[in-house]
Amino acid sequence: MDSKLVNILLLSFAFFTIFFAFRSATSLQKKILQAANTKEHTFKNSGIISLGIFYCVFAATCWFVPHLVAVVGPRWALIFGTFTYLIFIIHYVQPFEWLLYALNVTLGVGSAITYIAQGNYIARNSDALTATRNSGIFITCQQGSNLISAILIFFEYANVETFEDTDRYIIISVLAVICLIGLMMVIFLRSPPNNQSIERSKNSCASVFIAIKLNILLLLERDMLLLTVIFIYSGVVQSFYSGTYGPAMVFTKELNAESGEAYFMGAICKACGGLLGALFFAILGNASVRWGRDLFIYLAGAFHLAAFVLIYLDIPDASTFGATHESSVIKPPNLYLAITCTFLYGLGASFYTVHIYSILACAFVAGSTPGFAIYKFFQCLACALAYLYSRHASLYIQMGILIVLLIAAVACFAFVERRRKETGVRGAEPAN
């Protein structure tokens, strides 16, 4: 086992524990805040407001993170980013509304640093033959943490309406310790290969603006502009499944599921699909080298298109606006078909996420940090905008938007991949 693979495995296991703790804590956020409601501290609409703060800060920070990563290195950037996750989990011990909003600012900054530094660390430990495998290993651990978290929440807390103070202290303390273990693993990460020809930066104010200028120049290149379509799609579809489709299953009373049961079962199946897809590339990463990334992007598009068709057949249009007893084409709506759609989403999402990581780590290896910054900026911005219009658009209108974006995203990614294979283009070399 070579040292680069060891680095990838340690990074993956570290964030397996961190994301498990964080996902579990945020999944329980609504119940925790309900228990903390008092006359002095109310949390009405706090989830929506905090989410808006998080995405705005995340998107804005993406333009400055590449310079930070270049100065301090991905390892130290990951340590700082992970620390914000730990602090956010700890605050649930005694939540306050003002603190929730303030920590969403720091979490937005920390998440931007974390995701972009992860991408840079994977890129520096990968080459053309191992980029897909390494991306698959990392996404597998990420999806595995989501799956275990979803199963735990479903079987232990799905029917719990609220928490006593003692229960909250115990749960959050355990999750904080788990996150701390992940942070310690990040601290012991070995620095990636010292490839100064890839990333060079000076620690000065002027260099920050130079780095932003270089990010914009990379964005204006044809291949990166085309890839922004799939970045945007990834954000919109993420918002759809977490903010629209999950609640729509709960609101569709004809599914005959207990309160929240459909949502949690869907979360488990979505994580199963994501884990299965990522695991395939972790084991058979050379399949992308042999057949090309475009083939698997076509498959991802087919999985998502099939999910949209099944949703249209099974879930009523009005389910986005509240509880309804209406039916769609299938009468009555079928719970297992609805859950199957979440599996298809998770499977397709893992396919395109692995290959977005792979193409940025391989084809754009020289500009990996700004490349991941551009990816996360557009994904985060699209997700935030999708949350806004989802409050006013029906289910079918949202799916129409998604289908148009899906077709455009698959076509643009395939064009970039085919051009790369035909011309041997390896992305923009940085001017820094």
C-alpha positions, 0 to 999 in steps of 0.5 A, spaced: 500 500 500 503 506 497 503 512 502 498 516 497 493 511 498 494 511 506 493 518 506 486 517 502 484 512 507 486 516 513 482 522 510 476 518 509 476 515 516 477 521 519 471 524 515 467 518 516 467 520 524 466 527 523 460 527 518 457 521 522 457 526 528 455 532 524 449 529 520 446 526 527 446 532 530 443 536 525 438 531 524 436 532 531 436 539 531 429 540 530 427 536 536 433 539 540 430 546 539 423 544 540 425 542 547 429 548 548 423 553 546 422 558 552 419 564 553 426 568 553 428 563 547 424 561 541 426 558 535 421 559 530 423 559 523 430 559 526 432 552 521 430 556 515 434 562 517 440 559 519 440 555 513 440 561 509 446 564 513 450 558 512 449 557 504 450 565 503 457 565 507 459 558 504 458 561 497 462 567 499 467 564 502 469 559 496 472 565 493 478 566 498 479 559 501 484 557 495 489 562 497 488 560 504 489 553 502 495 555 498 498 558 504 497 554 510 496 547 506 490 543 506 492 539 512 492 545 517 486 548 513 482 541 514 484 542 522 481 549 522 475 547 518 473 541 522 474 545 529 468 549 526 464 542 526 465 540 533 464 547 536 457 547 532 455 540 535 457 542 542 453 548 542 446 544 542 448 542 549 445 549 551 442 552 544 441 560 544 438 563 537 443 568 537 448 563 538 445 558 532 446 564 527 453 566 529 455 559 529 452 558 522 457 563 520 463 560 522 460 553 520 459 556 513 466 559 513 469 552 516 465 548 511 467 551 505 475 551 507 473 543 509 470 541 502 475 545 498 481 543 502 479 535 502 478 536 494 486 539 494 488 533 498 485 528 494 488 531 488 495 531 491 495 524 492 492 522 486 494 521 478 490 520 472 489 512 474 487 513 481 483 519 481 476 516 481 478 510 485 481 515 491 474 519 490 470 513 490 473 511 497 472 518 500 465 518 498 464 511 500 466 513 507 462 519 507 455 516 504 457 510 509 456 515 515 450 518 512 447 511 512 449 509 519 446 516 522 440 515 518 439 508 521 440 510 528 436 516 527 430 512 524 430 506 530 432 510 536 429 517 535 424 517 529 418 517 534 421 521 540 417 528 540 422 532 544 428 531 549 429 532 556 435 536 558 439 530 561 438 526 554 440 532 550 446 532 554 448 525 553 447 525 546 450 531 544 456 529 549 457 523 545 457 526 538 462 531 540 467 526 542 466 522 536 467 528 532 473 530 536 476 523 535 475 525 527 479 531 529 484 528 532 485 523 526 485 530 521 491 532 526 495 526 524 494 527 517 500 527 513 502 533 509 501 531 501 506 530 497 510 537 497 508 539 489 510 546 489 509 546 482 502 545 483 500 550 488 504 557 489 502 563 493 505 568 497 502 570 504 500 578 502 494 581 501 495 583 494 496 575 493 489 574 495 486 579 490 491 575 485 488 569 487 481 571 486 483 573 479 486 567 477 480 563 480 475 568 475 480 566 469 479 559 471 472 560 471 472 563 464 475 557 461 471 553 456 471 547 460 470 550 466 464 554 464 461 547 461 462 544 468 459 549 472 452 546 469 453 540 472 455 544 479 449 548 479 445 541 477 448 538 483 446 544 488 439 544 485 437 536 485 440 536 493 435 542 495 430 538 491 431 531 495 432 534 502 427 540 502 422 538 497 421 531 496 422 528 503 417 533 506 412 531 500 412 524 502 410 526 509 405 530 506 402 525 501 397 522 506 395 516 501 402 513 502 399 511 509 406 511 512 406 514 520 409 521 521 416 521 519 416 514 517 417 515 509 422 521 510 427 517 514 426 510 510 427 515 504 434 517 507 436 510 509 435 508 502 438 514 499 444 513 503 444 506 501 444 508 493 450 513 495 454 508 498 453 502 493 455 507 487 461 510 491 463 503 493 463 501 486 468 506 484 472 505 490 473 498 488 473 498 480 476 505 479 479 503 473 473 502 470 472 510 469 479 510 466 477 504 461 471 507 459 471 514 460 467 518 465 462 520 460 459 513 460 458 513 468 455 520 467 450 518 462 448 512 467 447 517 473 443 521 468 439 515 467 438 514 474 435 521 476 431 521 470 428 514 472 427 517 479 423 523 476 418 519 472 417 515 478 416 521 482 411 524 477 407 517 477 407 516 484 407 523 488 401 528 487 403 535 485 400 539 491 404 535 496 409 541 496 405 546 499 402 541 505 398 535 507 394 532 501 390 526 500 390 527 493 393 522 488 397 522 482 397 517 476 398 511 481 392 511 485 393 510 491 401 512 491 405 507 493 410 508 499 415 503 496 416 506 489 417 513 493 422 510 497 425 507 491 426 514 488 430 516 493 435 510 492 436 512 485 437 519 487 443 517 491 446 512 486 446 517 481 448 522 486 454 518 488 456 517 480 456 524 478 459 526 485 465 521 484 466 524 477 466 531 479 471 530 484 475 525 479 475 530 473 477 536 478 483 532 481 485 529 474 484 534 468 484 540 473 490 538 477 494 544 476 488 548 479 485 543 483 484 548 489 480 554 485 477 548 481 473 545 487 472 552 490 468 554 483 464 547 484 462 548 491 460 556 490 456 554 484 453 548 488 452 552 494 449 558 490 444 553 486 442 550 492 440 556 496 436 559 490 433 552 489 430 553 497 427 559 495 423 558 489 421 551 492 417 554 497 412 557 491 413 552 486 409 546 485 412 539 485 412 538 477 414 545 476 421 543 480 422 537 476 421 540 470 427 545 472 431 539 474 430 535 468 432 541 463 438 542 468 440 534 468 440 534 460 444 540 460 449 537 465 450 531 462 451 534 455 456 539 458 460 534 462 460 529 456 463 534 452 468 536 456 470 529 458 470 527 450 474 533 448 479 531 454 480 524 451 481 527 444 486 532 445 489 530 451 487 537 455 489 537 462 486 543 464 489 550 466 496 551 469 496 556 474 499 563 473 501 563 481 
